[in-house]
């Protein structure tokens, strides 16, 4: 699919980070961009900056965990522009769960699944049938993560489980689109290959009251800056991937109809091989040993 002026791209989680970088890249290619995000102030700021740069922008506050809000977004977009060519189901949160899995607050799981899994599914159901019916080339990009999408991350198990689900959902979507001979493609995005400066670290600021923790955290939430300082103090070299680089990967992947938007990384390749080999050997997951804590 060629990205060209006049097409319409919808991006969720678009007020900052990867989502905003993708919106900027699409706008630079001449697309009309629809920004959806739960954070109204940041959304208005992002939309305003894009308009100042000459982009055709439509913004709407949306909680992707609420099906009715995503359906309303689709109605709004089709009423405004009449078509959607690119859909990026990108909104995501970290759950803030602490301790062992059996100690987790159930609402940590409910909130993470509502946004990271149901949010993607809601986007697929609200937009894809219309994209297919429109008969024009289109593409869906679902944001996963190497943390879960490639290999388990037991230290953030809730997030990892949701991102693993996004991979399987997108594989199924790809197969269904092919079975329908649709002109719509699908890709799963693994942002990276290094750490990213995004709002994911502060997801708790937008946590809905319906998913409030039943009991307060034992430790304060840690910001990205605090985590980075701790890693450096421990002697670890922390590298970051610019979000603009991720957006370029997405645009190139859409043009080339690539399913796996997975940047080259020796670390990721080792994880994939170790997990696959464990399965082929029917062996215990020794690749998890580095995560096993006393």
C-alpha positions in Angstrom: 0.0 0.0 0.0 1.4 3.4 -1.0 0.9 6.2 1.6 -0.2 9.3 -0.3 -1.8 12.7 0.2 -5.6 12.6 0.9 -5.7 9.3 2.7 -6.9 9.1 6.3 -4.9 7.6 9.2 -6.5 6.9 12.6 -4.1 6.5 15.5 -5.1 5.7 19.1 -2.8 6.7 22.0 -1.9 9.6 19.7 -1.3 12.4 22.2 2.3 11.5 22.9 5.1 8.9 22.4 4.9 6.4 19.6 1.3 7.4 18.6 2.1 11.1 18.1 5.3 10.1 16.2 3.2 8.0 13.8 0.7 10.8 13.4 3.4 13.2 12.6 5.0 10.8 10.0 1.6 10.2 8.3 0.9 14.0 8.2 4.4 14.5 6.7 3.3 12.1 3.9 0.2 14.2 3.3 -2.3 12.0 5.1 -5.2 13.4 7.1 -4.7 12.3 10.6 -7.2 11.4 13.4 -5.8 11.5 16.9 -7.6 9.6 19.6 -6.4 9.6 23.2 -7.9 9.5 26.7 -5.8 12.5 27.9 -7.7 15.6 26.7 -5.1 18.2 27.5 -2.2 16.4 25.8 -4.5 15.6 22.9 -5.4 19.2 22.3 -1.7 20.2 22.5 -0.7 17.5 20.0 -3.5 18.3 17.5 -2.6 22.0 17.8 1.0 21.5 17.0 0.2 19.3 14.0 -2.2 21.9 12.6 0.4 24.6 13.0 2.6 22.5 10.8 -0.2 22.5 8.2 -1.7 19.0 8.8 -5.4 18.2 8.4 -6.2 16.9 11.9 -9.2 15.6 13.7 -9.0 14.9 17.4 -11.3 13.1 19.7 -11.0 12.0 23.4 -11.5 8.2 23.5 -11.1 5.5 26.1 -10.4 2.5 23.8 -11.4 0.2 26.6 -15.0 1.3 26.2 -16.5 -0.2 23.1 -19.1 2.5 22.7 -16.4 5.2 22.5 -14.4 3.4 19.8 -17.6 2.8 17.8 -18.4 6.5 18.2 -14.9 7.4 17.0 -15.5 5.4 13.8 -18.8 7.1 13.2 -17.2 10.5 13.7 -14.3 9.7 11.4 -16.4 8.3 8.6 -18.8 11.2 9.0 -15.9 13.7 8.8 -13.7 12.1 6.1 -15.8 9.3 4.5 -12.9 6.8 4.6 -10.1 5.3 6.7 -7.0 3.9 5.0 -4.6 3.3 8.0 -5.7 2.2 11.5 -3.1 2.1 14.2 -4.4 0.4 17.4 -1.6 1.8 19.5 -3.1 2.9 22.9 -1.6 0.9 25.8 -1.0 1.0 29.5 1.2 -0.6 32.1 -0.9 -2.1 34.9 1.2 -1.1 37.9 0.9 -4.6 39.4 3.2 -5.6 42.3 4.5 -8.8 43.7 3.8 -12.4 42.6 1.0 -13.1 40.2 -1.2 -14.5 42.9 -0.8 -11.3 44.8 -2.0 -9.0 42.0 -5.0 -6.8 42.3 -7.5 -8.2 39.8 -8.2 -4.6 38.7 -4.6 -4.4 37.4 -5.5 -7.2 35.0 -8.9 -5.8 34.1 -7.6 -2.4 33.3 -4.6 -3.7 31.3 -6.8 -6.0 29.3 -9.5 -3.4 28.7 -7.0 -1.1 27.0 -4.2 -3.3 25.6 -6.4 -6.2 24.3 -10.0 -5.1 24.2 -8.9 -1.7 22.9 -7.3 -3.4 19.9 -10.3 -5.6 19.3 -12.7 -2.7 19.5 -10.7 -0.9 16.9 -10.7 -3.9 14.6 -14.5 -4.3 14.9 -15.3 -0.6 14.6 -13.1 0.1 11.5 -12.1 -3.0 9.6 -15.5 -3.9 8.1 -15.8 -0.4 6.7 -12.3 -0.4 5.5 -12.9 -3.6 3.6 -16.3 -2.4 2.2 -14.6 0.8 1.0 -12.7 -1.3 -1.5 -9.5 0.9 -1.3 -6.1 -0.3 -0.1 -5.8 -0.2 3.7 -3.7 -1.3 6.5 -4.1 -2.1 10.2 -1.1 -1.8 12.6 -1.5 -3.2 16.1 1.1 -2.3 18.7 2.6 -5.2 20.7 5.9 -5.3 22.6 9.0 -7.5 22.8 7.9 -7.8 26.5 5.4 -10.5 26.0 5.0 -10.4 22.3 8.4 -12.1 21.8 9.3 -13.5 25.2 7.7 -13.4 28.6 8.6 -10.7 31.1 7.7 -12.2 34.5 8.6 -8.9 36.2 5.8 -7.2 34.3 3.6 -10.2 33.7 0.3 -8.4 33.3 1.6 -6.2 30.5 3.5 -9.0 28.9 0.4 -11.2 28.8 -1.6 -8.5 27.1 1.0 -7.9 24.5 1.3 -11.6 23.7 -2.4 -11.6 23.1 -2.0 -8.7 20.6 0.4 -10.8 18.5 -2.1 -13.7 18.3 -5.0 -11.4 17.6 -3.1 -9.8 14.7 -2.0 -13.1 13.3 -5.6 -14.1 13.2 -6.7 -10.8 11.7 -4.1 -11.3 8.9 -5.5 -14.8 8.2 -9.1 -13.5 8.1 -8.2 -10.6 5.8 -6.4 -13.0 3.4 -9.4 -15.4 3.5 -11.7 -12.5 2.5 -9.2 -11.4 -0.3 -9.4 -8.0 1.3 -7.4 -5.1 0.1 -6.5 -4.4 3.7 -3.3 -5.7 5.2 -2.2 -6.2 8.8 1.0 -5.8 10.8 2.1 -6.2 14.4 4.5 -3.6 15.7 7.3 -4.3 18.2 8.7 -0.8 19.1 12.4 -0.7 19.7 14.9 -2.3 19.6 15.9 -0.3 22.7 14.0 1.5 25.4 11.5 4.2 24.5 10.6 7.5 26.1 6.9 7.3 26.2 4.1 8.0 28.6 3.7 4.3 29.4 5.7 4.7 32.5 3.1 7.1 33.9 0.0 5.2 32.8 -1.5 5.4 36.3 -2.2 9.1 35.8 -5.1 8.1 33.5 -6.4 5.1 35.4 -10.2 5.1 35.5 -11.9 5.0 38.9 -13.8 1.8 37.8 -10.4 0.0 37.7 -9.0 1.6 40.9 -6.7 -0.5 43.0 -8.4 -2.3 45.9 -5.4 -1.5 48.1 -2.6 1.1 47.7 0.7 0.2 46.2 3.5 -0.9 48.6 6.0 1.2 46.7 5.6 4.5 44.8 5.3 4.4 41.0 8.7 4.9 39.4 9.2 7.3 36.6 11.3 6.7 33.5 13.9 9.2 34.8 14.1 7.4 38.2 14.4 4.0 36.5 17.1 5.3 34.1 19.0 6.8 37.1 18.9 3.5 39.0 20.1 1.5 36.0 23.0 3.9 35.4 23.9 3.8 39.1 24.0 0.0 38.8 26.4 0.3 36.0 24.1 -0.6 33.1 24.2 1.2 29.8 20.7 2.3 28.9 20.0 3.0 25.2 16.9 4.6 23.8 15.2 4.3 20.4 13.8 7.6 19.1 10.0 7.3 18.6 10.5 8.9 15.2 12.5 5.8 14.2 9.5 3.6 15.2 7.2 5.7 13.1 9.5 5.3 10.1 9.5 1.6 10.6 5.7 1.6 10.5 5.4 3.7 7.4 8.0 1.5 5.6 6.3 -1.6 6.8 2.9 -0.5 5.5 4.4 0.3 2.1 6.1 -3.1 1.9 3.1 -5.0 3.4 5.3 -6.5 6.1 3.5 -8.3 8.9 6.3 -8.4 11.4 7.4 -4.8 12.2 10.3 -6.1 14.3 13.5 -4.1 14.2 16.7 -6.0 13.9 18.1 -6.9 17.3 20.5 -9.6 18.5 18.8 -9.5 21.9 15.3 -10.2 20.4 16.7 -12.9 18.1 18.3 -14.7 21.1 14.9 -14.6 22.9 13.0 -15.9 19.9 15.5 -18.8 19.4 15.6 -19.7 23.1 11.9 -19.8 23.4 11.3 -21.7 20.2 14.0 -24.2 21.0 12.5 -24.8 24.4 9.2 -25.6 22.8 10.7 -27.8 20.1 12.7 -29.7 22.7 9.7 -29.9 25.0 12.0 -28.6 27.7 11.5 -26.4 30.7 11.8 -22.7 30.0 15.4 -22.2 31.1 15.4 -18.8 29.3 13.4 -17.5 32.2 16.1 -18.1 34.8 17.4 -14.6 34.6 14.0 -13.4 35.8 13.6 -15.8 38.7 13.9 -13.9 41.9 14.7 -15.1 45.4 
